[in-house]
Amino acid sequence: MNKAREEKIAHNMALQFKGLEETNQRLEKIHDILTQPANPLIASTSQPSIPYTVAIAASPISPHSPLPLSNPVPLVRSQLPRRSPESSITPPPPCMPNSPTELVAVLKRSITLAGGRVLEFAEHEVPGPPPVSFANDLSCLNSSWDDTSAYWGGKSALIINNINIPIKYWHDVYILWTSKSNNGGPWGMETKTVEWHQDILAPMEEPLENFWKEFSQQNGNRMTYLSIIAELVAHQNNKCKALVDAAKAEYKLQFQSTLSY
């Protein structure tokens, strides 16, 4: 009796093994189909191919147990590598040029030179304010100031696009361009040009012989730059004081309310 039961169990297990072998063959075919390069499920992952084989349970299979692999596809899909939401594939960005070029409006400025000649230039074409001094050569200042003057010598310390820029235009060249104006306040040269023009050039508009006759020492040597400036400032102060005294005499008590600022 026991022998017959054992033979029956052995026969049933042989059938189970045969069924498992057939199932493994079917799974291998399904796996081959699913791992084809054109398969969208496999093409969307970079994980290597994984062979799938049904393992035999260690415990004896009951003859009444149904074969759990009647539909093996869900099992195969459940064993395939899964991607987490964080590892989802992001579509590539659209093709962009390696070095895109931005069209930037270039700020330009222009000055009108002698004879109506217009010089246009951009900021990057302008060098920094020239660190010049005319303390030892006032005649050079006179010959560099104005290209419409009879004393214009055709040379200047500031050159833009190979053109000598008279000093009278330097203010227009540099004003409002902050990258060029951090050398000594809003514009390091501005106070100098005012000083040069008002204190030096105005008296030099007369013939140079008369200018140096007035600003020379008794021994014939010309006065220094600082001495000339001091003389001109004192002379200007005297003129201003004379104008104030004349206005006070005219307006009397109404002077303060009428002319104050």
Secondary structure by P-SEA (a helix, b strand, c coil): caaaaaaaaaaaaaaaaaaaaaaaaaaaaaaaaaaccccaaaaaccccbbbbbbbbbccccccccccccccaaaaaaaacccccccccccccccccccbbbbbbbbbbbbbbcccbbbbbbccccccccccccccccaaaaaaaccccccccccccccccccccccccccccccccccccccccccccaaaaaaaaaccccccccccaaaaaaaccccccccccaaaaaaaaaaaaaaaaaaaaaaaaaaacccccccccc
